[in-house]
Amino acid sequence: MKHASALALDELEELLVALRRHEGLKEKSRGTFYRKSSAFLHFHEDPAGLFADVKLAGAEFERFRVSTAKERAALLAKVARALAASGPGAARSARSPGTRRGA
């Protein structure tokens, strides 16, 4: 399974935008996210669809299909839970930029 091409990442742009909202993640290159200094999430493509490899717990990547909107929403929920579990301030809610907390 090859890493996602620019065209495949174009298909995932809305997902990428949502992932970029998490303070605990840094996008080192398009579609490749790090958590602190460790690789956390990247994408693959093959004839079966688009997939994300994510380190939710432990040192091993887990693979999730992200070809549909439902699959992408499920991935975002898993990522949010993983970031929240790592401690306070690691993840922020999916609010629009510029929205203050408690507003």
C-alpha positions as CSV (number, residue, x, y, z in Angstrom):
1,M,0.0,0.0,0.0
2,K,1.5,3.3,-1.1
3,H,1.5,6.6,0.8
4,A,-1.3,8.9,-0.4
5,S,-0.6,11.0,-3.4
6,A,-1.4,14.7,-3.7
7,L,-4.6,13.8,-5.5
8,A,-5.7,11.4,-2.8
9,L,-5.0,14.1,-0.2
10,D,-7.1,16.5,-2.2
11,E,-10.0,14.1,-1.6
12,L,-9.3,14.2,2.2
13,E,-8.9,18.0,2.4
14,E,-11.9,18.4,4.8
15,L,-10.4,15.8,7.1
16,L,-7.0,17.4,6.9
17,V,-8.5,20.8,7.9
18,A,-10.3,19.1,10.9
19,L,-7.0,17.4,12.0
20,R,-5.1,20.7,11.8
21,R,-7.5,22.2,14.4
22,H,-6.0,20.0,17.1
23,E,-3.3,21.8,19.1
24,G,-1.7,18.5,19.9
25,L,-0.9,17.8,16.3
26,K,1.7,19.3,13.9
27,E,1.5,18.7,10.2
28,K,5.2,18.2,9.2
29,S,4.2,17.7,5.5
30,R,0.8,17.6,3.9
31,G,-1.1,14.7,5.4
32,T,1.6,13.7,7.8
33,F,0.9,14.6,11.4
34,Y,3.2,14.4,14.4
35,R,2.4,14.5,18.1
36,K,5.3,16.0,20.0
37,S,8.3,14.5,18.2
38,S,6.6,11.2,17.2
39,A,4.8,10.4,14.0
40,F,1.1,10.1,14.8
41,L,-0.9,9.9,11.6
42,H,-0.4,9.6,7.8
43,F,-2.4,8.3,4.9
44,H,-2.3,5.5,2.3
45,E,-4.1,4.7,-0.8
46,D,-4.7,1.5,-2.8
47,P,-7.5,0.1,-5.0
48,A,-9.5,-0.7,-1.8
49,G,-9.7,3.0,-0.9
50,L,-8.0,5.5,1.3
51,F,-6.6,4.6,4.7
52,A,-5.1,6.4,7.8
53,D,-2.4,4.9,9.9
54,V,-2.7,6.3,13.4
55,K,-0.9,5.7,16.7
56,L,-3.9,5.8,19.1
57,A,-2.3,3.9,22.0
58,G,1.2,2.5,22.3
59,A,3.9,2.4,19.7
60,E,2.1,0.6,16.8
61,F,0.1,2.2,14.0
62,E,-3.5,1.1,13.6
63,R,-5.0,1.3,10.1
64,F,-8.5,2.8,9.5
65,R,-10.4,3.1,6.2
66,V,-11.3,6.8,5.5
67,S,-13.0,6.6,2.1
68,T,-16.4,7.7,3.3
69,A,-17.7,10.7,5.3
70,K,-18.8,8.2,8.1
71,E,-15.3,6.6,8.2
72,R,-13.7,10.0,8.4
73,A,-15.9,11.1,11.2
74,A,-15.1,8.0,13.1
75,L,-11.4,8.6,12.7
76,L,-11.7,12.2,13.9
77,A,-13.5,10.9,17.0
78,K,-10.8,8.4,17.7
79,V,-8.1,11.0,17.3
80,A,-9.9,13.5,19.6
81,R,-10.2,10.8,22.3
82,A,-6.5,9.8,21.9
83,L,-5.4,13.4,22.2
84,A,-7.7,14.1,25.2
85,A,-6.4,11.0,27.0
86,S,-2.8,12.3,26.8
87,G,-3.6,15.1,29.2
88,P,-5.2,18.5,29.6
89,G,-4.7,21.0,26.8
90,A,-3.5,18.3,24.4
91,A,-6.6,18.6,22.2
92,R,-9.0,21.4,21.8
93,S,-12.6,21.0,20.7
94,A,-13.4,21.3,17.0
95,R,-14.4,24.9,17.2
96,S,-13.9,27.4,14.5
97,P,-10.7,29.4,14.6
98,G,-11.1,32.6,16.6
99,T,-13.9,31.3,18.8
100,R,-13.1,31.9,22.5
101,R,-13.6,29.2,25.1
102,G,-16.7,29.9,27.1
103,A,-18.1,32.2,24.5
